[in-house]
């Protein structure tokens, strides 16, 4: 979906504000677009737009919804004209979770005294999926609009990886990750993911520190208001989205999943023929972070929804229509975003690099990662990346549509070739579920290695 930023001053900004005010999505929990404008297959960018019935029709970039719009308030704050949230503009310094929580009441940016830690849903509203980490900082683009928001990659001169620049949220995981870590969800705007991070101690026993960006306003943001329509669909009056009550019931690769959605339109599932595969931000909006399999014995979603349980007792990963552009430049477009409504599992070795593999919840139910769009999961018997992220490829789908028909528009994608990305030597390892060497050449994940 499209990414348009507000231009400060004069008639242009006034027009953006007026458009936002007149938008059909004046809702307590408006979902802002992902920003993607180009289309992709499982092998990379497509330079011809697929038509209805073609392979890869119906992906994120073919729809335009609520376009992002920001206002620089000139006092160290940025206002999101769609969500009603006001943000601290500056990047700040890394702090412990305890200090991040305590610092909110002390923050006086812009002269305001009601700053708070953002929930994971508030924080995720800022993500822009035109970003991508491509081995080096010089070749990479943050998943954040840096025209408005301060951003800093990890300090490699101090031994950090470039992607060691995650943001705390206020949302603590009700379960535990790894072998019993108290965990807090955060967003990595360097590599475009939500993961659970250790609340207290880092991988080497040090006090764990991440960035924090305080927010104020619209305290209803992130709160769903579901209604079972009694026809196999569930409406959320907070976001203006309607969902299928059941999932697809089987795992599919990304291409097949997109085709399956079009088949449901032909069948007029629930009486509608305008269903979509949800983009990443739409899909994350229905995560219920008060639920986790190991605590509530349920997936992280309202029980109004029916979710298939896998044969091994886990819950599915769910595809989004959003391509994940993280990874080496020659492989961009080969992965798509998913949300883990069950445990975000990974294979860890104990002791590291030589011991027995154990399947653990490494990032928490409600994490957002990515999978290859196609391939054989058997090629990844112990996952991929530092935490051995499980690779399923055959993920599930839940349908979405807009309740207001004019809230989303079918648009022509950008068919211009993506700029060629030039990279030098890697500036840190690739992301935890990003691309790496072939499975037989991978270094095994270590329990003490930092999380992405």
C-alpha positions in Angstrom: 0.0 0.0 0.0 1.0 3.6 -0.6 3.2 5.8 1.6 2.5 9.6 1.5 3.9 11.9 4.1 2.6 15.3 5.0 4.6 18.4 4.0 4.8 21.0 6.7 3.4 24.4 6.1 0.9 26.1 3.8 -1.8 24.8 1.5 -0.3 21.3 1.1 -0.4 20.5 4.8 -3.9 21.9 5.1 -5.1 19.7 2.3 -3.6 16.6 4.0 -5.2 17.5 7.3 -8.6 18.1 5.5 -8.3 14.7 3.7 -7.6 13.0 7.0 -10.5 14.7 8.6 -12.9 13.7 5.8 -11.6 10.1 5.6 -14.1 7.3 6.0 -11.7 5.8 8.5 -12.3 8.3 11.3 -12.2 5.4 13.8 -10.6 5.0 17.2 -8.2 2.4 15.8 -7.4 3.3 12.2 -4.9 1.0 10.5 -2.4 3.0 8.5 -1.0 1.6 5.2 2.2 -0.3 5.1 3.8 1.9 2.5 4.6 -0.7 -0.2 4.0 0.3 -3.8 5.8 -2.4 -5.8 4.7 -6.0 -6.5 6.7 -9.2 -6.1 6.7 -12.9 -6.9 8.6 -15.4 -4.8 11.7 -14.6 -6.8 11.7 -10.8 -6.7 10.0 -7.7 -8.2 7.4 -8.1 -10.9 7.4 -5.5 -13.7 4.0 -6.4 -15.0 0.9 -6.0 -12.8 -1.1 -9.3 -12.5 -4.7 -9.2 -13.4 -7.5 -10.8 -11.5 -7.1 -14.6 -11.8 -3.3 -14.3 -12.4 -0.7 -15.6 -10.0 0.3 -13.1 -7.3 -2.9 -11.0 -7.8 -4.2 -9.4 -4.6 -1.0 -8.6 -2.7 -0.5 -5.6 -0.5 0.8 -3.1 -3.1 -2.3 -3.4 -5.2 -4.5 -1.7 -2.6 -4.5 1.8 -1.2 -6.1 2.5 2.1 -5.3 5.1 4.8 -2.1 6.8 3.6 0.3 7.9 6.3 0.4 11.6 7.1 2.5 13.3 9.8 2.9 16.9 11.1 6.1 18.2 12.6 4.8 20.3 15.5 8.1 22.3 15.8 8.4 21.6 19.5 10.1 18.2 19.4 6.9 16.3 18.8 5.3 14.7 15.7 1.6 14.2 15.3 0.2 11.4 13.3 -2.8 12.9 11.5 -4.5 9.6 11.0 -4.2 7.9 14.4 -4.3 11.0 16.6 -1.2 9.9 18.4 1.6 12.4 19.2 5.2 11.1 19.4 8.5 12.3 20.7 10.6 13.1 17.6 14.1 12.4 19.0 15.8 9.0 19.1 17.2 9.4 22.7 19.4 6.8 24.3 19.1 3.1 25.1 17.7 2.4 28.6 16.5 -0.5 30.6 12.8 -1.4 30.6 12.5 -0.2 34.2 14.0 3.2 33.3 11.9 3.4 30.2 8.7 3.0 32.2 9.8 5.4 34.9 10.9 8.0 32.3 7.5 8.5 30.8 6.1 10.4 33.8 9.3 12.6 33.8 9.2 13.4 30.1 8.3 17.1 29.3 8.9 17.2 25.6 6.7 19.9 24.0 5.6 21.0 27.4 3.3 18.0 27.9 3.1 16.0 31.1 1.0 13.0 29.9 3.5 11.0 28.0 3.3 7.2 28.2 5.1 4.1 26.9 3.5 3.0 23.6 1.7 -0.3 23.4 3.0 -2.7 20.8 0.1 -1.8 18.6 0.7 1.9 18.9 4.4 1.4 18.2 3.7 -0.8 15.2 1.5 1.9 13.6 4.7 3.7 12.6 6.3 0.8 10.6 6.9 1.4 6.9 7.5 -1.7 4.9 9.5 0.0 2.2 12.4 -0.5 4.6 15.0 -3.2 4.5 18.3 -4.1 6.0 20.7 -5.2 3.2 23.9 -6.3 5.0 25.3 -2.8 5.5 23.9 0.5 6.9 24.8 2.4 3.7 22.7 0.0 1.7 19.8 -0.1 4.1 16.6 1.8 4.7 14.9 2.0 8.1 11.3 0.8 8.4 10.4 4.3 9.7 9.8 7.7 8.1 13.1 9.3 9.0 11.9 12.7 7.6 10.0 13.0 10.8 11.4 10.6 13.3 15.0 10.3 14.7 16.6 6.9 14.1 20.0 5.4 14.7 21.4 2.0 13.7 23.4 0.0 16.2 26.9 1.4 16.9 29.3 -1.1 15.2 32.3 0.8 16.6 31.2 -0.4 20.1 30.7 -4.0 19.1 27.0 -3.7 18.3 25.4 -5.1 15.2 23.8 -2.5 12.9 20.4 -4.0 13.7 20.8 -3.7 17.5 18.5 -0.7 17.7 15.1 -2.1 18.8 12.4 -0.1 20.6 10.7 -1.1 23.8 6.9 -1.2 23.9 4.8 -1.2 27.1 3.4 -4.7 26.2 4.9 -7.4 28.3 4.5 -11.0 27.1 2.2 -12.9 29.5 4.2 -16.1 28.8 7.9 -16.7 28.9 10.4 -17.0 26.1 13.5 -19.2 25.8 14.0 -21.1 29.1 12.0 -18.8 31.2 12.8 -15.2 30.3 10.5 -12.4 31.4 9.8 -10.8 28.0 8.7 -7.5 26.5 7.5 -7.0 22.9 9.4 -4.5 20.8 9.7 -3.3 17.2 13.0 -3.4 15.3 12.8 -0.6 12.8 16.1 -1.7 11.3 14.9 -5.1 10.1 11.1 -4.8 10.2 10.0 -7.2 12.9 8.1 -7.5 16.2 9.8 -9.8 18.7 9.8 -10.5 22.4 13.1 -9.2 24.0 14.5 -10.1 27.5 13.0 -7.6 30.0 15.9 -7.8 32.5 19.1 -9.3 31.4 20.7 -9.3 27.9 22.3 -12.4 26.3 25.6 -11.8 28.1 24.1 -11.2 31.5 24.2 -7.4 31.2 21.2 -5.2 32.0 19.2 -5.2 28.7 18.8 -1.8 27.1 16.7 -0.7 24.1 15.4 2.6 22.8 12.0 4.1 23.8 9.8 6.6 22.0 7.0 8.1 24.2 3.5 8.7 22.9 0.4 10.6 24.0 -3.2 11.0 22.8 -5.9 8.6 21.6 -5.8 6.2 24.5 -8.3 4.0 22.5 -5.7 3.1 19.9 -5.2 -0.6 19.7 -8.4 -1.6 21.4 -10.6 -3.8 19.2 -14.4 -3.9 19.3 -15.5 -7.2 17.7 -19.0 -8.3 16.8 -19.9 -11.8 15.6 -22.2 -11.2 12.5 -23.6 -14.7 12.7 -22.7 -15.4 9.0 -19.1 -16.6 9.4 -17.7 -13.1 9.7 -16.6 -10.9 12.5 -16.6 -7.1 12.3 -14.3 -4.8 14.3 -16.0 -1.4 14.6 -12.7 0.0 16.0 -10.7 -0.6 12.8 -13.5 -0.7 10.3 -12.4 -4.2 9.2 -14.4 -7.4 8.7 -12.8 -10.8 9.1 -13.6 -14.4 8.4 -14.4 -16.1 11.6 -12.5 -19.3 10.5 -9.1 -19.6 8.9 -8.3 -21.4 5.7 -7.9 -24.7 7.5 -4.7 -25.7 5.8 -1.2 -24.4 5.2 -0.3 -22.9 1.8 2.7 -21.2 0.3 2.3 -17.5 -0.4 1.4 -17.8 -4.1 -1.2 -20.4 -3.3 -2.6 -18.4 -0.4 -3.2 -15.4 -2.7 -5.0 -17.6 -5.2 -7.1 -19.2 -2.4 -8.3 -15.7 -1.4 -9.5 -15.1 -4.9 -11.3 -18.4 -4.9 -13.2 -17.4 -1.8 -14.3 -14.2 -3.6 -15.6 -16.3 -6.5 -17.6 -18.3 -4.0 -18.8 -15.1 -2.3 -17.7 -16.2 1.2 -20.0 -14.6 3.7 -21.9 -12.9 0.9 -19.0 -10.7 -0.2 -16.6 -10.8 -3.2 -14.0 -8.2 -2.1 -12.0 -10.2 0.4 -8.2 -9.6 0.6 -5.3 -11.3 2.3 -4.6 -8.8 5.1 -1.5 -6.7 5.0 0.9 -6.9 7.9 -0.6 -4.0 9.9 -4.1 -5.2 9.5 -3.2 -8.7 10.6 -1.3 -7.5 13.6 -4.4 -5.5 14.7 -6.3 -8.6 15.7 -3.6 -10.1 17.9 -4.7 -10.3 21.5 -1.6 -9.8 23.6 -3.4 -10.8 26.8 -3.4 -14.4 25.5 -0.6 -16.9 25.0 -0.7 -20.7 24.5 1.4 -21.6 27.5 -0.8 -19.4 29.8 -4.3 -19.2 28.4 -4.1 -22.5 26.4 -5.3 -20.6 23.4 -3.8 -18.6 20.5 -3.3 -14.9 20.8 -6.6 -13.9 19.3 -10.1 -13.2 20.6 -11.9 -16.6 21.2 -14.7 -15.2 18.9 -12.3 -16.4 16.1 -11.7 -20.0 15.3 -8.1 -21.0 14.8 -6.9 -24.4 13.6 -4.5 -26.2 15.9 -1.7 -28.0 14.2 -1.0 -31.7 14.7 1.9 -31.0 17.0 -0.2 -28.8 19.3 1.2 -25.5 18.0 -0.9 -22.8 16.3 -0.3 -21.6 12.7 1.7 -18.7 11.4 -0.6 -16.5 9.3 0.5 -15.0 6.0 0.1 -11.3 5.3 0.0 -9.9 1.8 3.1 -7.8 2.6 6.5 -8.6 1.1 9.4 -8.4 3.5 12.3 -6.7 1.8 14.9 -7.5 4.4 17.8 -9.5 3.2 20.6 -9.5 0.6 19.8 -7.3 -2.4 19.8 -10.3 -4.8 17.1 -12.0 -2.8 14.8 -9.1 -2.0 11.1 -10.0 -2.5 11.5 -13.7 -1.7 10.0 -13.5 1.8 6.6 -12.3 3.1 5.5 -11.2 6.5 3.6 -13.4 8.9 2.2 -13.1 12.4 2.6 -15.9 14.9 -0.7 -16.2 16.8 0.8 -19.2 18.6 4.3 -19.6 20.0 6.9 -18.0 17.8 9.1 -21.1 17.9 12.8 -21.7 17.2 15.3 -24.4 17.6 18.0 -23.7 20.2 21.1 -25.8 21.0 22.1 -26.6 24.6 25.0 -26.3 25.0 25.4 -23.9 22.1 26.7 -25.2 18.8 27.2 -28.8 20.1 24.3 -29.9 22.3 20.8 -31.2 21.8 18.2 -29.1 19.9 15.2 -27.9 21.8 12.1 -26.3 20.3 11.3 -23.2 22.4 9.0 -20.2 22.2 11.8 -17.8 21.3 9.9 -14.6 20.4 6.4 -14.9 21.9 2.9 -15.3 20.6 2.1 -12.1 18.7 5.6 -11.8 17.1 5.9 -10.7 13.5 8.6 -12.4 11.4 8.8 -13.6 7.8 9.0 -16.8 5.8 10.3 -17.7 2.3 7.3 -17.4 0.0 8.0 -20.9 -1.4 10.3 -23.8 -0.9 10.5 -27.0 1.2 10.3 -26.6 5.0 12.3 -29.8 5.2 15.3 -27.8 4.0 15.3 -26.1 7.4 15.1 -29.0 9.9 16.4 -26.7 12.8 15.1 -23.4 11.5 17.1 -20.4 10.5 18.9 -17.5 12.1 20.4 -16.9 15.6 17.3 -18.3 17.4 16.7 -21.1 14.9 13.3 -19.6 13.8 11.0 -22.3 12.6 10.4 -22.1 8.9 7.0 -23.4 7.8 6.4 -21.8 4.4 3.0 -23.4 4.3 1.2 -20.9 6.5 -2.5 -20.2 7.1 -4.8 -17.4 5.9 -7.6 -15.3 7.4 -9.7 -13.2 5.1 -10.3 -9.5 5.6 -12.3 -6.8 3.9 -13.3 -3.2 4.6 -16.7 -2.6 6.0 -16.9 0.7 4.2 -16.4 -0.1 0.5 -14.6 3.2 -0.3 -12.1 2.8 2.6 -9.7 0.9 0.3 -9.1 1.3 -3.4 -7.5 -1.0 -6.0 -4.6 0.9 -7.5 -1.9 0.4 -10.1 1.4 -0.7 -8.5 4.7 1.0 -9.2 6.3 -0.9 -12.1 9.6 0.9 -12.2 12.5 -1.3 -11.3 13.8 -1.0 -7.8 17.1 0.9 -7.4 20.2 -1.3 -7.5 21.5 -1.7 -3.9 25.3 -1.7 -3.7 26.7 -3.4 -0.6 30.2 -3.9 0.8 31.2 -6.3 3.6 28.4 -7.2 6.0 27.8 -4.9 9.0 26.6 -7.6 11.3 24.7 -10.8 10.8 21.5 -10.9 9.0 18.2 -10.7 10.8 17.0 -13.6 13.0 14.6 -15.0 10.3 16.3 -13.2 7.4 18.2 -14.8 4.6 21.4 -16.6 5.3 23.6 -19.2 3.7 22.2 -22.6 2.5 20.9 -24.8 5.4 24.0 -27.0 5.3 26.3 -24.1 5.8 24.5 -22.2 8.5 26.0 -21.6 11.9 23.8 -23.1 14.6 21.9 -20.7 16.8 23.4 -20.1 20.2 21.3 -19.6 23.4 23.5 -16.7 24.3 23.4 -14.8 21.0 21.5 -11.5 20.9 18.0 -11.4 19.5 17.0 -9.4 16.5 
